[in-house]
């Protein structure tokens, strides 16, 4: 029997033992998609590390998930994924504590809005820092340990493709997708699995609300009009995040692929259309 608060992942074919003994790092998991990914991973049995830059959000997420999933299952570590020293501290925290990272999900993102020629170079730099430099730093921090243990999952988060006034976001999301393909080729046969996953259009996260308002204004629309035109592609944060967790559990079958959250959920018998 499920309740309104039952994690979506529970409705699929994966069991609560699917990721038992695994340690998952989810960047930007203080709220939204990342939070829901952390929640689903915890339900699947993983110990989850919330690597979040916002201390208030990170602590709140840790507290909420610990209350739901049990004490000691979720840990918050203050992390700026674009800063080498911060990622180093995250890595050291894991080595000193749980001892490893089996799964890394590159959920952290920033989404500048504006025409390519009008977007400030500082915003381009910030987007690169989080959307490209961050995943590279996390790869350099955690792939060596995965290779040594002959097991690991490294997930990049892609987008639905180029869109007007989203250049400073889409260009670097494309780079992250290509990074995943490159890593998949380099790591073939090692026991470390790499894939990229697109969450879909998630209009309800705090970051998305701001992005939608800005993008709609550029198009001369209200936020509600903008959302309505894209409603057929919209998914909830829980659908997107649960898809991330499902993909992590199914990673050996998805190496080198680019899928969507909905496709990952369909593979475990959850249909969200």
C-alpha positions in Angstrom: 0.0 0.0 0.0 1.4 3.4 -1.0 0.6 6.7 0.5 0.8 10.2 -1.1 4.3 10.6 0.4 5.6 7.2 -0.8 8.6 7.7 -3.0 7.8 7.2 -6.7 10.7 4.7 -7.0 8.9 2.3 -4.7 6.3 1.7 -7.5 8.9 0.1 -9.8 10.6 -3.3 -9.9 13.8 -2.3 -8.0 14.0 -3.4 -4.4 15.2 -1.6 -1.3 18.4 -3.7 -1.6 19.2 -2.5 -5.2 21.9 -0.1 -4.0 22.6 -1.5 -0.5 26.2 -0.9 0.5 26.7 1.8 -2.2 27.6 5.4 -1.6 26.1 8.0 -3.8 27.2 11.6 -4.2 24.6 14.0 -5.7 25.7 17.5 -6.4 23.2 20.3 -6.0 20.8 18.1 -4.0 19.6 20.7 -1.5 16.2 20.9 -3.3 14.4 20.1 -6.6 15.6 17.3 -8.8 18.7 16.6 -6.8 16.8 16.3 -3.6 14.4 13.8 -5.2 17.3 11.9 -6.7 18.8 11.7 -3.2 15.5 10.5 -1.8 15.1 7.8 -4.3 18.7 6.6 -3.9 18.3 6.4 -0.2 15.1 4.3 -0.7 17.1 2.0 -2.9 19.5 1.4 0.0 22.4 3.8 -0.8 24.1 6.0 1.7 23.7 9.5 0.1 26.0 12.5 0.3 24.3 15.8 -0.5 27.1 17.9 -2.1 25.4 21.3 -1.9 26.8 24.9 -2.0 23.9 26.4 -0.1 24.3 25.5 3.6 20.8 26.2 4.6 19.3 24.1 1.8 21.8 21.3 2.4 21.1 21.1 6.1 17.4 21.2 5.6 17.6 18.4 3.0 19.7 16.3 5.3 17.3 16.8 8.1 14.2 16.0 6.0 15.6 12.9 4.4 17.0 11.6 7.6 13.6 11.9 9.2 12.0 10.0 6.3 14.7 7.4 5.5 16.5 7.0 8.9 19.4 8.6 10.7 22.9 8.1 9.2 21.6 7.4 5.7 22.0 10.9 4.3 24.9 13.3 4.9 25.3 16.9 3.8 28.7 18.2 2.9 29.1 21.8 1.9 30.5 21.8 -1.6 31.3 24.2 -4.4 31.7 21.8 -7.3 33.6 24.4 -9.3 36.3 24.9 -6.7 39.1 22.4 -6.7 39.8 22.7 -2.9 36.1 22.3 -2.1 35.9 19.1 -4.1 39.1 17.9 -2.5 37.5 18.4 0.9 34.4 16.5 -0.2 36.6 13.6 -1.4 38.5 13.6 1.9 35.3 13.7 3.9 34.2 10.5 2.2 37.5 8.8 2.6 37.5 9.6 6.3 33.9 8.6 6.8 32.2 6.0 4.5 35.4 5.4 2.7 34.4 5.6 -0.9 32.0 7.0 -3.6 30.4 4.4 -5.8 28.0 6.7 -7.6 28.4 10.4 -8.7 25.5 12.3 -10.2 26.4 15.7 -11.6 23.1 17.5 -10.8 24.4 20.9 -9.8 23.8 23.5 -12.5 23.3 27.2 -13.2 21.1 28.5 -16.0 21.9 31.9 -17.4 19.2 33.4 -19.6 19.8 35.8 -22.5 20.8 36.2 -26.1 24.3 34.9 -26.7 25.7 38.4 -27.6 24.0 40.0 -24.6 24.8 37.5 -21.8 27.6 38.8 -19.6 30.9 37.0 -20.0 30.8 36.6 -16.2 27.7 34.5 -16.6 29.3 32.4 -19.3 32.2 31.9 -16.9 29.9 30.9 -14.0 28.0 28.5 -16.2 31.2 26.8 -17.4 32.5 26.6 -13.8 29.5 24.7 -12.6 28.3 22.8 -15.8 31.7 21.7 -17.1 34.5 22.3 -14.6 32.4 20.8 -11.8 31.9 17.4 -13.5 35.6 17.3 -14.5 36.7 18.0 -10.9 34.3 15.3 -9.6 35.6 12.9 -12.2 39.2 13.5 -11.2 38.3 13.2 -7.5 36.3 10.0 -7.6 37.1 8.0 -10.8 40.5 6.8 -9.5 38.9 5.1 -6.5 36.1 3.6 -8.7 38.8 2.2 -11.1 40.7 0.7 -8.2 37.6 -1.1 -6.9 36.5 -2.0 -10.5 33.0 -0.5 -9.9 31.5 2.9 -10.2 28.7 5.0 -11.8 29.3 8.5 -13.1 26.2 10.3 -14.4 26.2 13.5 -16.3 23.0 15.5 -16.7 22.1 16.7 -20.2 19.4 18.9 -21.5 16.8 18.6 -24.3 19.0 20.6 -26.7 19.6 24.1 -28.0 17.0 26.7 -27.2 16.9 30.4 -27.9 18.2 32.7 -25.1 19.7 29.7 -23.3 23.0 29.6 -25.0 25.2 30.0 -21.9 23.4 27.0 -20.4 22.9 24.7 -23.5 26.5 25.1 -24.8 28.0 23.8 -21.6 25.3 21.1 -21.1 26.3 19.8 -24.6 29.9 19.8 -23.4 28.9 17.7 -20.4 27.1 15.2 -22.6 30.2 14.9 -24.8 32.3 14.5 -21.6 30.1 11.5 -20.7 30.6 9.9 -24.1 34.4 10.4 -23.9 34.5 8.9 -20.4 32.4 6.0 -21.5 34.8 5.2 -24.3 37.9 5.6 -22.0 36.4 3.5 -19.2 34.8 0.7 -21.3 35.5 -2.7 -19.7 36.7 -1.3 -16.4 33.5 -1.8 -14.3 33.0 1.9 -14.2 29.8 2.9 -16.0 29.1 6.4 -17.5 25.9 7.8 -19.0 24.1 11.0 -19.4 20.4 11.6 -18.5 18.0 14.4 -19.4 15.5 15.2 -16.7 12.9 16.9 -18.9 11.2 20.2 -18.5 10.8 20.6 -14.7 8.9 23.9 -14.1 8.5 23.6 -10.4 12.0 23.8 -9.0 13.1 27.2 -7.5 15.7 27.7 -10.2 13.3 26.8 -12.9 10.7 29.3 -11.7 13.2 32.1 -12.1 14.5 30.9 -15.4 11.0 30.5 -16.8 10.0 34.0 -15.8 13.1 35.5 -17.4 12.8 33.5 -20.6 9.1 34.1 -20.9 9.7 37.9 -20.6 12.2 37.8 -23.5 9.6 35.9 -25.6 6.9 38.5 -24.7 4.9 36.0 -22.7 3.8 35.5 -19.2 5.3 32.6 -17.2 2.1 30.7 -17.3 1.8 31.1 -21.1 5.4 29.9 -21.5 4.8 26.8 -19.3 1.5 26.0 -21.0 3.2 25.7 -24.4 5.6 23.2 -23.0 3.3 21.3 -20.7 3.4 18.1 -22.8 7.2 17.9 -22.1 6.9 18.8 -18.4 7.7 16.4 -15.5 7.8 16.8 -11.8 11.0 17.1 -9.9 10.2 13.6 -8.4 9.9 12.0 -11.8 13.2 13.6 -12.9 15.0 12.7 -9.7 13.7 9.1 -9.4 14.8 8.6 -13.0 18.3 9.6 -12.0 18.3 7.0 -9.2 16.8 4.3 -11.5 19.6 5.0 -14.1 22.2 4.7 -11.4 20.9 1.2 -10.5 20.7 0.2 -14.1 24.0 1.8 -15.1 25.7 -1.5 -16.4 23.0 -1.7 -19.1 23.2 2.0 -19.9 26.9 2.6 -20.3 27.6 5.2 -23.0 24.0 6.1 -23.5 22.0 9.3 -23.2 18.5 8.7 -21.9 15.7 10.6 -20.2 14.4 10.2 -16.7 11.1 8.9 -18.1 12.9 6.3 -20.1 14.9 5.1 -17.0 11.6 4.8 -15.0 9.9 2.9 -17.8 12.8 0.4 -17.6 11.7 -0.4 -14.1 8.0 -0.5 -14.8 7.0 3.1 -13.9 5.1 4.9 -16.6 4.5 8.6 -16.0 2.7 9.7 -19.2 
